[in-house]
Amino acid sequence: MKISLPAQSPMLSKDFIYGVATASFQIEGSADTRLPSIWDTFCATPGKIRDNSDGKQACEHVKLWQQDVDLIESLGVDAYRLSISWPRVMHKDGSLNQQGVNFYIQLLDALIAKGIKPFVTLYHWDLPQHIEDDGGWLNRETAYLFEDYAKKIVQALGDRVYSYATFNEPFCSAFLGYEVGIHAPGKAKVSYGRQAAHHILLAHGLAMQALQQYSPNSLNGIVLNFTPCYANANNAEDRNAAELADQYHNQWYIKPLFDKCYPDIIDKLADDEKPQVEAGDFDIIAQPIDFLGINFYTRAVYTTSENEFFQQVDMVDAPKTDIGWEIYPQAFTDLLTSLNEKYSLPPIFITENGAAMADKLENNQVSDIDRIEYYHSHLNAVNNAISSGVTVAGYFAWSLMDNFEWAEGYLKRFGIVYVDYQTQQRTVKASGLAYRDLINARS
């Protein structure tokens, strides 16, 4: 089984960027050399992580980074998407932690020496705990603390970074972390989720201004995740439910970037659930961006509900990944084409796409044919969107290696490289070899 694309696909050009992606808390370990984050606190809270694990060691990337860079090189990729750990590079007083900064400088220099473009995300969910203690993303001041962090770390890293993303998936930080409480910091209130989202978007706009000033030559943007919303039945009620779900979960995070407002569903919220928006906020949020990062994994199906705006339906008989997400690649094409019609978009990078599968290491091999099929169908779904006129500049597989999968702990494996957490041995899976072969086949 291999990953293949149509012979004339622009995705087979050397100009199309292929990469792999990770996040700091999920792989770095070495928790004793940084400040505590909200995820450390969340992991220490009984019942929050399915296997009661934490990120203190994870994949020991801080210690094993040199072999990991060699691993990335062996896959033939053009780029590596990583995130900076805010708690690793800043002291409580707001000054830079030079030890942490040096870790990233040596990592970036090693990537550049091998011709691998560094794509750096400034925030992949690991807020310093002391900032959460002062209100976290519910506190407007956190947006300005983020701006300060962005200014300092971007200047410290110099011209090493090919691309910066301000945030990864504001939806997850705001909705999962502050509205339903299944991610750190575990708060659960509608007003919290909406306010956190607004402050994160404000922080994005402030940081974009800093990036334009201090790193004008890098590609600067934001990464949003989308779960396309479909009607369960082809009737007006279910179509309306799907539309409202799309506004609430998807458009809420992109519409302010381009249209300087929230979707119409904001008018359906109670006054005490609406975010506090100050004059000029949308002008800050809607800074020009050089690219839009899009993360896609699955779709969601909705029906009408008496008590809620919408209700999700479990597609019981549909094929699913090991984490329970439906495999529906057509939604990827639909998403990209619909966003392209709705907004005046900059070039798109697919910054995450992949699948958790029930991998087994046997004879030092992982024959994850199901993941290869997932990548094959989803890369072709991207190609179909490009054929329809969507500008996609690159694709990053999620993820480079198995890692701490947030509330799932170490139970779910997304990597194209298998990690034995006891020995920290890395083994490239069949999917990693197939991805390498696709990349090497380009003309």
Secondary structure, 3 states (H helix, E strand, C coil): CCCCCCCCCHHHCCCCEEEEECCHHHHCCCHHHCCCEHHHHHHCCCCCCCCCCCCCCCCCHHHHHHHHHHHHHHCCCCEEEEECCHHHHECCCCCECHHHHHHHHHHHHHHHHCCCEEEEEEECCCCEHHHHCCCHHHCCHHHHHHHHHHHHHHHHHCCCCCEEEEEECHHHHHHHHHHCCCCCCCCCCHHHHHHHHHHHHHHHHHHHHHHHHHCCCCEEEEEEEECCEEECCCCHHHHHHHHHHHHHHHHHHHHHHHHCCCCHHHHHCCHHHCCCCCCCHHHHHCCCCCEEEEEECCCEEEECCCCCCCEEECCCCCCECCCCCECCCHHHHHHHHHHHHHCCCCCEEEEECCCCCCCCCECCECCCHHHHHHHHHHHHHHHHHHHCCCCEEEEEEECCCCCCCHHHCCCCCCCCEEEECCCCEEEECHHHHHHHHHHHCCC
